[in-house]
């Protein structure tokens, strides 16, 4: 570890923090229908879209209708992307003449990108046509990220409103998140990445010869445009198999820094949007503080483990950082920080192979995903995940003092706690259930690259990533099999829909309640004390849920070194 490495982590966190207030304030104006500086350009386009689709932007929905629209939209998205992948051999923009994607892989990929997971059991540059990448994957990245933001905004309205029957319009929230947030930032980011060497072309692969005269085909394509939204939306799916470790996706240290910034900026800024919309920015700062503390703790643990390297090799006289699976141009700190950013955000992009990390690092990466995307998370999902924990935290506090818990003036009663617990229990149920199944069936065991504790880590990481809608992988699991294609797709669906439907029900329940003024017995939730309580609930709940599985995988592997 070096001072320069710690400074890089510090500068990155400061850069994210600087964007919170301006971007958070901008999104608050967007989702409350106020005028923004982009209105002269985007508002006519927004109105035209509403007229085309027959949408009244003043017509709001109950939580049930909002949820039906959300589910129906995602079902159509899965069918559309599945169709594109299965028909790509006969569709245009396929200069490499790729054949149709296999049914099980097409199903897995369609569910993956529509649910904002971006799990990839294929190599993009040798499997998907340009049309599949642009019309299929890139469009899904925009819409799945926007849908997550829409759900978060609906939950914010649940806290902000009193005696209300509606929580907004899914179609309006989806449209505004796409047009006002993701589209303008992605355009700027894509131009920036293209200027620094990321390809953006519809031409075929480049034919060239190596220094020894052998012919080579260099894959290119519309990379910059997909790269920008894959990072910004929390999607993470790479144009190339190596993802952001590929020099065409992530050429240098500058692009590495900007890509990490894109991953976190919207999720972090939504805490400020939350504070503004509920009438107290302090509430948002508490949530951001908890996120920052968990993020810094994870980054420090990973950096320390990777910088010190493998103790077995050190015992043999080979000292130095653990560079296996890492790009030299990023080094231990650039790789460790990217890995923490990826798993803490549910984005899933990688610039190094997590399968080669030290076991303690793998433990942190899995823990980031297991605690429900609360460490910033993907746009939208990170905010509503930490708000679920906030509800559980005030519930625990209420049990300790014998008082009905309150959060932001809303009484947290049996219904709200049940909705929060349903959303919290779905991902671990599917993660641990499918991991156990894969660990005993030949179809699951055959895909491992390693045996023992590390082999179990490969399986556990895969289902953790799928259920957390993250999409990153240990890269040691051969998941392109019918068994893993189907079970991982089911884990993604449960991790997305079995969480969001209870969240929307919670939003509807909260919106109907009367917002009460604080009394002498009300526990403040806008100070460091509540932040500490919230952090403890997150760590303890996540630890108790997953500790047995983690003890058999990365913890056992780490102990075996000694």
C-alpha positions in Angstrom: 0.0 0.0 0.0 1.2 3.5 -0.8 0.2 7.1 0.0 -0.6 7.6 -3.7 -3.0 4.7 -3.5 -4.9 6.1 -0.5 -4.9 9.5 -2.2 -6.5 8.0 -5.3 -9.3 6.5 -3.2 -9.8 9.7 -1.3 -9.9 11.9 -4.4 -12.4 9.5 -6.0 -14.7 9.7 -3.1 -14.4 13.5 -3.0 -15.2 13.7 -6.7 -18.4 11.6 -6.2 -19.4 13.8 -3.2 -18.9 17.0 -5.3 -21.5 15.8 -7.8 -24.1 14.9 -5.2 -25.7 18.3 -4.6 -25.9 19.6 -8.2 -27.1 16.3 -9.7 -29.4 15.5 -6.8 -31.0 18.9 -7.0 -31.4 18.6 -10.7 -33.1 15.2 -10.4 -35.4 16.5 -7.7 -36.6 19.2 -10.1 -37.0 16.7 -12.9 -39.2 14.3 -10.8 -41.3 17.1 -9.2 -42.1 18.5 -12.6 -40.2 21.7 -12.2 -38.4 23.4 -15.1 -34.7 22.6 -15.6 -32.1 24.1 -17.9 -32.6 21.2 -20.3 -36.4 21.8 -20.7 -36.2 23.9 -23.8 -34.5 21.0 -25.6 -36.1 17.9 -24.0 -39.6 19.0 -23.0 -40.9 19.1 -26.7 -39.5 15.6 -27.2 -41.1 14.5 -23.9 -44.5 15.9 -24.9 -44.3 14.3 -28.4 -43.6 10.9 -26.8 -46.6 11.3 -24.5 -48.9 12.2 -27.4 -47.6 9.2 -29.4 -48.2 6.8 -26.6 -51.5 8.3 -25.4 -50.0 9.2 -22.0 -51.4 12.0 -19.8 -48.5 13.2 -17.7 -50.8 14.5 -15.0 -52.6 11.2 -14.6 -51.1 9.4 -11.6 -51.4 5.7 -10.5 -52.0 3.7 -7.4 -49.1 1.5 -6.2 -50.9 -1.5 -7.7 -51.3 0.0 -11.1 -47.7 1.3 -11.0 -46.5 -2.2 -10.2 -48.6 -3.8 -13.0 -47.1 -1.2 -15.5 -43.6 -2.0 -14.2 -44.1 -5.8 -14.5 -45.7 -5.6 -17.9 -43.0 -3.3 -19.3 -40.3 -5.7 -18.2 -42.1 -8.7 -19.6 -42.3 -7.0 -23.0 -38.7 -6.0 -22.7 -37.6 -9.7 -22.1 -39.7 -10.8 -25.1 -38.3 -8.1 -27.4 -34.6 -8.7 -26.4 -35.1 -12.5 -26.7 -36.5 -12.0 -30.2 -33.6 -9.8 -31.3 -31.0 -12.3 -30.1 -32.8 -15.3 -31.6 -33.2 -13.5 -35.0 -29.9 -11.6 -35.2 -28.6 -13.9 -38.0 -31.3 -12.5 -40.3 -31.3 -8.9 -39.0 -29.1 -6.1 -40.4 -25.9 -4.6 -38.9 -24.3 -8.0 -38.6 -21.0 -7.6 -40.6 -19.4 -10.6 -38.8 -22.4 -12.8 -39.8 -22.9 -14.1 -36.3 -25.5 -16.9 -36.0 -28.6 -16.7 -33.8 -28.0 -17.0 -30.0 -29.0 -20.3 -28.5 -32.4 -20.4 -26.8 -31.2 -20.9 -23.2 -28.4 -18.2 -23.6 -30.9 -15.8 -25.3 -33.3 -16.3 -22.4 -30.6 -15.8 -19.8 -29.3 -12.7 -21.6 -32.7 -11.1 -22.1 -33.7 -11.5 -18.4 -30.2 -10.3 -17.4 -30.3 -7.0 -19.2 -33.9 -6.2 -18.7 -33.6 -6.7 -15.0 -30.5 -4.4 -14.9 -28.2 -7.4 -14.0 -26.0 -7.7 -17.0 -24.8 -11.2 -16.3 -23.0 -12.3 -19.4 -22.4 -16.0 -20.2 -21.0 -15.1 -23.6 -18.2 -13.1 -25.2 -19.9 -10.0 -26.7 -17.4 -9.4 -29.5 -17.8 -13.0 -30.9 -21.5 -13.6 -30.1 -23.7 -10.5 -30.6 -24.2 -8.4 -33.8 -24.0 -4.6 -33.8 -27.8 -4.4 -33.9 -28.1 -6.8 -30.9 -25.6 -4.7 -29.0 -27.2 -1.3 -29.8 -30.9 -2.0 -30.2 -30.9 -4.9 -27.7 -28.3 -4.4 -25.0 -27.9 -0.6 -25.0 -31.6 0.2 -25.1 -32.2 -2.3 -22.3 -29.5 -0.6 -20.3 -31.2 2.7 -20.6 -34.7 1.5 -19.8 -33.8 -0.9 -16.9 -31.8 1.8 -15.2 -34.6 4.3 -15.7 -37.1 1.9 -14.3 -35.0 1.5 -11.1 -34.9 5.3 -10.7 -38.7 5.4 -11.2 -39.3 2.9 -8.4 -37.0 4.9 -6.0 -38.9 8.1 -6.8 -42.2 6.4 -6.2 -41.0 5.3 -2.7 -39.8 8.9 -2.0 -43.3 10.1 -2.8 -44.6 7.6 -0.4 -42.7 9.3 2.4 -43.3 12.8 1.2 -47.1 12.6 0.7 -49.9 12.4 3.2 -53.4 10.8 2.7 -52.6 10.2 -1.0 -53.9 7.4 -3.1 -51.3 7.7 -5.8 -47.5 7.5 -6.0 -46.9 9.0 -9.5 -47.0 7.6 -13.0 -44.6 4.8 -14.0 -44.6 6.0 -17.6 -43.8 9.6 -16.8 -41.1 8.7 -14.3 -39.5 6.2 -16.7 -39.6 8.8 -19.5 -38.1 11.6 -17.5 -35.4 9.4 -16.0 -34.4 8.3 -19.5 -34.6 11.7 -21.3 -33.5 14.1 -18.6 -30.9 12.0 -16.6 -29.4 9.1 -18.5 -29.5 10.4 -22.1 -27.6 13.7 -21.7 -25.0 12.3 -19.4 -24.5 9.3 -21.7 -24.0 11.5 -24.7 -21.3 13.5 -23.0 -19.6 10.4 -21.5 -19.6 8.6 -24.9 -18.0 11.6 -26.6 -15.4 11.7 -23.9 -14.6 8.0 -24.1 -14.4 8.1 -27.9 -12.0 11.0 -27.7 -9.7 9.0 -25.4 -9.6 6.0 -27.7 -12.8 3.9 -27.2 -14.0 2.7 -30.6 -17.4 3.9 -32.0 -17.9 2.5 -35.5 -20.3 0.3 -37.5 -17.5 -1.0 -39.6 -16.4 -4.7 -39.6 -13.5 -6.1 -37.6 -10.1 -4.7 -38.5 -7.9 -7.1 -40.3 -4.2 -6.8 -39.6 -0.9 -8.7 -39.2 1.2 -9.2 -36.2 4.9 -8.7 -35.9 5.5 -12.3 -37.0 3.3 -11.9 -40.0 0.3 -13.9 -38.7 -3.2 -12.5 -39.6 -5.4 -11.1 -36.9 -8.9 -9.8 -36.7 -9.4 -7.0 -34.2 -12.9 -6.6 -32.9 -14.4 -3.1 -32.9 -17.9 -1.6 -33.0 -20.2 0.9 -31.4 -18.4 0.6 -28.1 -18.3 4.1 -26.6 -22.1 4.6 -26.7 -22.7 1.2 -24.9 -19.9 1.8 -22.5 -21.3 5.1 -21.2 -24.8 3.8 -20.4 -23.6 0.4 -19.1 -21.7 2.3 -16.4 -24.2 5.1 -15.7 -27.3 2.9 -15.5 -25.9 0.3 -13.1 -26.0 -2.3 -15.9 -22.3 -3.1 -16.3 -22.5 -5.4 -19.3 -19.4 -5.1 -21.5 -19.2 -4.9 -25.3 -16.1 -7.2 -25.0 -15.8 -10.4 -22.9 -13.0 -8.8 -20.8 -15.4 -5.9 -20.0 -13.5 -2.8 -18.6 -10.3 -4.7 -18.5 -10.2 -4.5 -22.3 -8.2 -1.6 -23.6 -11.0 -0.7 -26.1 -13.4 -0.2 -23.2 -11.1 1.3 -20.7 -7.8 2.6 -22.3 -6.0 4.3 -19.4 -6.1 5.5 -15.8 -8.2 8.6 -16.8 -10.9 6.6 -18.4 -10.8 4.2 -15.4 -11.4 7.1 -13.0 -14.3 8.5 -15.1 -15.9 5.1 -15.5 -16.0 4.6 -11.8 -17.4 8.1 -11.4 -20.2 7.2 -13.9 -21.0 4.1 -11.9 -21.7 5.9 -8.6 -22.8 9.4 -9.5 -26.6 8.9 -10.0 -26.9 6.5 -7.1 -25.1 8.8 -4.7 -27.0 11.9 -5.9 -30.3 10.2 -5.4 -29.8 10.5 -1.6 -29.8 14.3 -2.1 -32.9 14.0 -4.3 -34.5 12.1 -1.5 -33.7 14.7 1.1 -35.0 17.5 -1.0 -38.3 15.7 -1.9 -39.1 14.8 1.7 -38.2 18.3 2.9 -35.0 17.6 4.9 -31.6 17.3 3.1 -30.1 16.1 6.4 -32.0 12.9 5.9 -30.2 12.4 2.6 -26.8 13.2 4.1 -27.3 10.5 6.8 -28.0 7.9 4.1 -25.0 9.1 2.1 -22.8 9.0 5.1 -23.7 5.4 5.8 -23.0 4.5 2.2 -19.6 6.3 2.3 -18.5 4.6 5.5 -19.4 1.1 4.1 -17.8 1.9 0.8 -14.5 3.2 2.4 -14.3 0.2 4.7 -14.7 -2.3 1.8 -12.2 -0.4 -0.4 -9.7 -0.4 2.4 -10.0 -4.1 3.1 -9.6 -5.0 -0.6 -6.7 -2.7 -1.2 -4.9 -3.9 1.9 -5.4 -7.6 0.8 -4.4 -7.1 -2.8 -1.4 -4.8 -2.0 0.1 -7.3 0.4 -0.3 -10.2 -1.9 -0.5 -13.9 -1.3 1.0 -15.0 2.0 1.8 -18.4 0.6 4.0 -16.9 -2.1 5.5 -14.5 0.5 6.5 -17.6 2.5 8.3 -18.9 -0.5 10.2 -15.7 -1.0 8.0 -14.1 -3.7 6.9 -10.7 -2.4 4.8 -8.0 -3.9 1.2 -7.2 -4.7 -1.3 -9.7 -6.0 -1.3 -8.9 -9.7 -2.9 -12.1 -11.0 -5.9 -11.2 -13.2 -5.1 -7.5 -13.1 -4.1 -5.0 -15.8 -0.7 -3.4 -15.2 -2.0 0.0 -16.3 -4.4 0.0 -13.3 -2.4 -1.8 -10.7 -3.6 -2.9 -7.2 -5.3 0.3 -6.2 -7.1 1.0 -9.5 -8.3 -2.6 -9.7 -9.3 -2.8 -6.0 -11.2 0.5 -6.2 -13.0 -0.5 -9.4 -13.9 -3.9 -7.9 -15.4 -2.2 -4.8 -17.2 0.4 -6.9 -18.6 -2.4 -9.1 -20.0 -4.6 -6.3 -21.0 -1.7 -4.0 -23.0 -0.2 -6.8 -24.6 -3.4 -8.3 -23.2 -2.3 -11.6 -21.2 -5.4 -12.4 -18.5 -3.9 -14.7 -15.0 -5.2 -14.0 -11.5 -4.1 -14.9 -9.9 -7.2 -13.4 -10.8 -10.8 -12.8 -12.4 -11.2 -9.3 -11.6 -15.0 -9.4 -7.9 -14.1 -8.9 -8.5 -11.8 -5.9 -7.4 -12.9 -2.4 -10.2 -14.7 -0.4 -10.7 -11.8 2.0 -11.2 -9.5 -1.0 -13.7 -12.0 -2.5 -15.5 -12.0 0.9 -15.9 -8.2 0.7 -17.1 -8.2 -2.9 -19.7 -10.8 -2.0 -20.7 -9.0 1.2 -21.2 -5.8 -0.8 -23.8 -7.5 -2.9 -25.4 -9.6 -0.1 -26.4 -6.5 1.9 -28.8 -5.5 -0.8 -27.1 -2.8 -2.8 -27.2 -0.4 0.1 -23.6 0.9 -0.6 -24.7 3.4 -3.3 -26.3 0.6 -5.4 -27.5 0.9 -9.0 -29.5 4.0 -9.8 -32.7 3.8 -7.8 -32.2 0.3 -6.3 -29.4 1.5 -3.9 -31.7 4.2 -2.5 -34.8 2.0 -1.9 -32.6 -0.8 -0.5 -31.1 1.4 2.1 -34.5 2.9 2.9 -35.7 -0.7 3.6 -32.9 -1.0 6.1 -33.9 2.4 7.6 -37.4 1.1 8.2 -36.0 -2.0 9.9 -33.6 0.2 11.9 -36.4 2.3 13.3 -38.5 -0.8 14.0 -35.6 -2.3 16.0 -35.3 1.0 17.9 -39.0 1.1 18.6 -38.8 -2.5 20.0 -36.1 -1.4 22.4 -38.0 1.6 23.8 -41.6 0.2 23.5 -42.8 2.8 21.1 -44.4 2.7 17.7 -41.5 3.5 15.3 -41.6 6.5 13.0 -39.6 7.5 10.0 -40.0 10.9 8.4 -43.3 11.4 10.2 -44.8 8.1 9.1 -45.8 5.5 11.6 -44.0 2.2 10.8 -46.5 -0.5 11.6 -47.0 -4.2 10.8 -47.7 -3.8 7.1 -44.7 -1.6 6.4 -42.4 -4.0 8.3 -43.8 -7.0 6.4 -43.2 -5.3 3.1 -39.7 -4.4 4.0 -38.9 -8.0 5.2 -40.4 -9.6 2.1 -38.1 -7.4 -0.1 -35.1 -8.2 2.1 -35.7 -12.0 2.3 -36.2 -12.7 -1.4 -32.6 -12.3 -2.6 -31.0 -14.5 0.2 -33.6 -17.2 -0.3 -32.9 -17.6 -4.0 -29.1 -17.1 -3.5 -28.6 -19.7 -0.9 -31.2 -22.1 -2.4 -29.7 -22.2 -5.8 -26.1 -22.3 -4.4 -27.1 -25.4 -2.4 -28.6 -27.0 -5.5 -25.6 -26.3 -7.7 -23.3 -27.6 -5.0 -24.8 -31.0 -5.0 -25.9 -31.5 -8.7 -23.4 -32.8 -11.3 -24.6 -30.0 -13.7 -23.6 -27.4 -11.1 -20.4 -28.9 -10.0 -19.1 -29.6 -13.5 -18.9 -25.8 -14.3 -16.4 -25.0 -11.6 -12.8 -24.2 -12.4 -11.6 -24.9 -8.9 -12.6 -27.4 -6.2 -12.9 -27.0 -2.4 -13.7 -23.7 -0.8 -12.8 -21.6 -3.8 -15.0 -23.7 -6.0 -17.9 -23.1 -3.7 -17.0 -19.3 -3.8 -17.4 -19.4 -7.6 -20.9 -20.8 -7.3 -21.9 -18.6 -4.4 -20.6 -15.5 -6.1 -22.6 -16.3 -9.3 -25.9 -16.6 -7.5 -25.2 -13.7 -5.2 -24.4 -11.5 -8.2 -27.6 -12.6 -10.0 -29.9 -12.1 -7.1 -28.4 -8.7 -6.3 -28.8 -7.7 -10.0 -25.1 -7.0 -10.1 -23.8 -9.2 -13.0 -20.1 -9.4 -12.2 -18.6 -12.9 -11.9 -15.6 -14.7 -10.4 -14.8 -15.6 -14.0 -13.9 -19.1 -13.0 -17.4 -20.6 -13.5 -18.3 -21.9 -17.0 -21.9 -20.6 -16.7 -22.9 -21.0 -20.4 -24.8 -24.2 -19.8 -28.6 -24.9 -19.7 -28.5 -25.4 -15.9 -26.8 -22.1 -15.1 -28.6 -20.2 -17.9 -32.0 -21.1 -16.5 -31.2 -20.9 -12.7 -29.3 -17.7 -12.9 -32.1 -16.1 -15.0 -34.6 -17.2 -12.3 -32.4 -15.7 -9.6 -32.2 -12.4 -11.5 -36.0 -12.3 -11.9 -36.6 -13.0 -8.2 -33.9 -10.5 -7.2 -35.6 -7.8 -9.3 -39.3 -8.3 -9.1 -39.7 -10.0 -5.7 -37.9 -6.9 -4.2 -39.5 -4.1 -6.2 -43.2 -5.2 -5.9 -43.0 -5.1 -2.1 -41.2 -1.7 -2.3 -44.0 -0.3 -4.4 -46.6 -1.7 -2.0 -44.6 -0.1 0.8 -44.7 3.2 -1.1 -48.5 3.0 -1.5 -49.0 2.2 2.2 -46.8 5.1 3.3 -48.5 7.6 0.9 -51.9 6.9 2.4 -50.7 7.6 6.0 -50.9 11.0 7.6 -47.5 12.6 8.1 -47.3 13.4 11.8 -45.3 16.2 13.4 -42.3 15.0 15.6 -43.0 14.8 19.3 -40.7 14.6 22.4 -40.6 10.8 22.0 -39.7 10.7 18.3 -36.2 9.3 17.6 -34.3 11.7 15.3 -33.2 10.1 12.1 -31.2 12.9 10.7 -28.1 12.6 12.9 -25.0 10.5 13.4 -26.6 8.3 16.1 -29.2 7.0 13.6 -26.5 6.6 11.0 -24.6 4.3 13.4 -27.7 2.3 14.2 -28.5 2.0 10.5 -24.9 0.8 9.7 -25.1 -1.8 12.5 -28.5 -3.1 11.3 -27.1 -3.5 7.7 -23.9 -5.3 8.8 -25.5 -7.5 11.4 -28.5 -8.5 9.3 -26.3 -9.2 6.3 -23.8 -11.1 8.4 -26.4 -13.3 10.2 -28.1 -14.2 6.9 -25.0 -15.3 4.9 -22.4 -16.1 7.5 -22.7 -19.9 7.3 -22.2 -19.9 3.5 -19.4 -17.4 3.7 -17.7 -19.5 6.4 -17.6 -22.5 4.1 -16.2 -20.5 1.1 -14.0 -17.3 1.3 -13.5 -17.4 5.1 -12.3 -21.1 5.0 -10.1 -20.4 2.0 -8.5 -17.4 3.8 -7.8 -19.5 6.9 -6.3 -22.2 4.8 -3.4 -19.9 3.9 -2.3 -20.0 7.5 
